[in-house]
Amino acid sequence: MAKSIREVYGTVLAELGDTNQDIVVLDADLSGSTKTAIFKKAHPERFFNMGIAESDMVATAAGLSTTGKIPFVNTFTVFLTTLGLISARAQVCYGNLNVKFGGAYCGMSDALDGATHHATEDIAVMRSLPNMTVLVPSDETSTRWATQYAVETYGPMYLRLSRDVYPDLYPAGTKFECGKGAVVRDGTDVTVIACGLMVHKAMEAAELMAQKGVSVRVVDMYSIKPIDKELILQCARETGAIVTAEEHNIYGGLGGAVAEVLAWGGAAAPTEFVGIQDTFTESGPYPELLAKYGVDANGVVAGIEKVLARK
């Protein structure tokens, strides 16, 4: 049965904390929402509620990392990647310190709280920071891997985590690799490169397009920085058209990263960007927001149809 991404993250952190005494967890008074309360219950002596002081929380984590600890800092994505940014840049990334960022409630998943709580610029912010790794899990198995990878691998790392339940996509024990993506559905006419929730929306769109005789390849680009250049260029060669799909502004996120690779590799494939069209979002039920801002299965279908018209 599928579980919420945040629940998996909190559970895995607590499990890893059983055997790794260096893991410490910091939260900005939102542990019930981020699910780091699961770690707090299991390891109260290694949990720190820093209050509504995101920059200070990240700075404290930077200091802890210099003593050999593996700090995970957690709050809503929008606050972690804005209010926490000065310390993330000037201390963690500049010093190449071993701090992990758990950005909860990414995209519009904090739906009813509106634009102030939605995170639609965070990929652009975090992937622009030197030394920062950016991972976007798409189900329970990839969230479990990303959390464990963060513990085992030195360096600043950002995990983009949703509030919501994502359907199971990978079987338990699937092997992942930082810097790679995964083809989760093969196809020959067009490739949709997606991350997070949008991988599932891309799979739905592929089914809809199959009914029209269009063969859609779907790639889960769970590692956005570093990104899988070889796979992107291979898909451009083999399918001749690329659509990117993300619950994020179309500027600077996954779409921008893929476009950079296509330009670098000299790929002439037409490309469409499915995402939030350079606007602030609003309050509302999550499915309705996804539909309104074109980041649902129908939005991906529209992107596929546009790119095929240019192919």
Disulfide bonds with the S-S distance in Angstrom:
none
